[in-house]
Amino acid sequence: MTKFVVSIISLSSVFLVLLFSTQIFSRAVVDNEEIKLNQTLTKTIETIIQKEKVVLFSKTYCRFSKKAKKVLEKYNLKNYEIIELDKLTNGEKVLNVLVKISGISTVPQLFIGGEFIGDSKKIVSKDESGRLRELLIEAEALHDNRPYRHLHPHPDGHLD
């Protein structure tokens, strides 16, 4: 009888070890997949930041993001990207990558010429000091050297 009990205990131990090992292996595979996805996402975000002259990471409902967008609207920008994190299915993961790049965990985050400029407070202060315009000129992000965009309505009433 004791031999039988010992055999059952041994079998259960082997089963538990196998089960635990499978879970560890399975978790390692999942972790490895997650790492690859994060690396791909990081590379994508870094490419966007380097490729585009002006990139603003934002959230549609954020009052600080709205303030930053209002500042950027004053400038006659050639092309710029506004990436609304709350509209992305992986917006939180994008924000996690941005934390590693910029060191801050909030939006908005502005990049000009591949360099992190700052959050809403920095954007506004650089705008007020004239430094934002200088950075935009250095990055060749303006259509011309005029500091602000001049919108002219079409005869049918919509803006250019």
C-alpha positions as CSV (number, residue, x, y, z in Angstrom):
1,M,0.0,0.0,0.0
2,T,2.8,2.4,0.9
3,K,4.5,1.7,-2.4
4,F,1.2,2.5,-4.2
5,V,0.8,5.8,-2.3
6,V,4.5,6.7,-3.0
7,S,3.9,6.0,-6.7
8,I,0.8,8.3,-6.7
9,I,2.7,11.0,-4.9
10,S,5.6,10.6,-7.4
11,L,3.3,10.7,-10.3
12,S,1.5,13.8,-9.0
13,S,4.9,15.5,-8.4
14,V,6.0,14.7,-11.9
15,F,2.7,16.0,-13.3
16,L,3.0,19.2,-11.3
17,V,6.6,19.7,-12.4
18,L,5.5,19.1,-16.1
19,L,2.6,21.5,-15.7
20,F,4.7,24.2,-14.0
21,S,7.4,23.7,-16.7
22,T,4.8,24.1,-19.5
23,Q,3.5,27.2,-17.9
24,I,6.9,28.7,-17.6
25,F,7.8,27.8,-21.2
26,S,4.4,29.1,-22.4
27,R,5.0,32.4,-20.5
28,A,8.5,32.7,-21.9
29,V,7.1,32.3,-25.5
30,V,4.4,35.0,-24.7
31,D,7.0,37.3,-23.1
32,N,9.3,36.8,-26.2
33,E,6.4,37.7,-28.5
34,E,5.6,40.8,-26.4
35,I,9.2,41.9,-26.5
36,K,9.2,41.5,-30.3
37,L,6.0,43.6,-30.6
38,N,7.4,46.3,-28.3
39,Q,10.6,46.4,-30.3
40,T,8.6,46.8,-33.5
41,L,6.4,49.5,-32.0
42,T,9.5,51.3,-30.6
43,K,11.1,51.2,-34.1
44,T,7.9,52.5,-35.7
45,I,7.6,55.4,-33.3
46,E,11.2,56.3,-33.6
47,T,10.9,56.2,-37.4
48,I,7.9,58.5,-37.4
49,I,9.7,61.0,-35.0
50,Q,12.8,61.0,-37.3
51,K,10.9,61.1,-40.6
52,E,8.3,63.8,-39.8
53,K,9.5,67.4,-39.2
54,V,6.8,67.9,-36.5
55,V,5.0,65.2,-34.5
56,L,2.6,65.8,-31.7
57,F,1.4,62.9,-29.6
58,S,-1.9,63.9,-28.1
59,K,-5.3,62.8,-26.7
60,T,-8.4,64.3,-28.2
61,Y,-10.0,65.0,-24.8
62,C,-6.9,66.4,-23.1
63,R,-7.1,70.2,-22.4
64,F,-3.3,70.4,-22.5
65,S,-3.2,68.7,-25.9
66,K,-5.8,71.1,-27.2
67,K,-3.7,74.0,-26.0
68,A,-0.6,72.6,-27.8
69,K,-2.6,72.1,-31.0
70,K,-3.9,75.6,-30.8
71,V,-0.3,76.9,-30.6
72,L,0.8,74.8,-33.6
73,E,-2.2,76.0,-35.6
74,K,-0.7,79.5,-35.5
75,Y,2.3,78.4,-37.6
76,N,2.3,77.9,-41.3
77,L,3.6,74.3,-41.0
78,K,4.4,72.3,-44.1
79,N,3.5,68.8,-42.9
80,Y,3.0,67.6,-39.4
81,E,1.6,64.6,-37.7
82,I,-0.8,64.6,-34.8
83,I,-1.1,61.2,-33.3
84,E,-4.2,60.8,-31.1
85,L,-3.3,58.1,-28.6
86,D,-6.9,57.6,-27.4
87,K,-7.9,56.8,-31.0
88,L,-5.3,54.0,-31.2
89,T,-6.0,50.4,-30.0
90,N,-2.5,50.3,-28.7
91,G,-2.4,53.9,-27.4
92,E,-1.2,52.9,-23.9
93,K,1.6,50.9,-25.4
94,V,2.6,53.8,-27.6
95,L,2.6,56.0,-24.5
96,N,4.9,53.5,-22.7
97,V,7.3,53.7,-25.6
98,L,7.2,57.5,-25.4
99,V,8.0,57.4,-21.7
100,K,11.3,55.7,-22.6
101,I,12.0,58.2,-25.4
102,S,11.0,61.5,-23.7
103,G,11.1,60.7,-20.0
104,I,7.5,61.9,-19.4
105,S,4.3,59.9,-19.1
106,T,1.8,62.6,-20.1
107,V,0.5,64.1,-23.3
108,P,1.0,66.2,-25.3
109,Q,4.5,65.4,-26.4
110,L,6.0,67.5,-29.2
111,F,8.9,66.4,-31.4
112,I,10.5,68.8,-33.9
113,G,13.3,67.6,-36.3
114,G,13.5,64.4,-34.4
115,E,14.1,66.1,-31.0
116,F,11.8,66.0,-28.0
117,I,10.6,69.6,-27.3
118,G,8.4,69.1,-24.4
119,D,4.9,69.0,-23.0
120,S,2.2,71.7,-23.1
121,K,3.9,74.0,-20.7
122,K,7.2,73.9,-22.6
123,I,5.4,74.3,-25.9
124,V,3.6,77.4,-24.7
125,S,6.7,78.9,-23.1
126,K,8.8,78.3,-26.2
127,D,6.1,79.8,-28.4
128,E,5.9,82.9,-26.1
129,S,9.7,83.3,-26.2
130,G,10.0,82.9,-29.9
131,R,12.1,79.7,-29.5
132,L,9.4,77.5,-31.0
133,R,9.5,79.5,-34.2
134,E,13.3,79.2,-34.3
135,L,13.1,75.4,-33.9
136,L,10.5,75.1,-36.6
137,I,12.7,77.2,-39.0
138,E,15.7,75.1,-38.1
139,A,13.8,71.9,-38.9
140,E,12.5,73.5,-42.2
141,A,9.0,72.8,-41.0
142,L,7.5,76.2,-42.1
143,H,6.2,77.0,-45.6
144,D,8.0,80.3,-45.2
145,N,9.5,82.4,-42.4
146,R,6.2,84.0,-41.5
147,P,5.5,83.2,-37.8
148,Y,1.8,82.6,-38.2
149,R,-0.6,81.0,-40.6
150,H,-2.8,83.5,-42.4
151,L,-6.0,81.7,-43.4
152,H,-8.0,83.1,-46.3
153,P,-11.6,82.0,-47.0
154,H,-12.6,80.7,-50.4
155,P,-15.5,82.5,-52.1
156,D,-17.7,79.6,-51.1
157,G,-16.9,80.3,-47.5
158,H,-14.5,77.4,-46.5
159,L,-11.0,77.9,-45.4
160,D,-7.9,77.0,-47.3
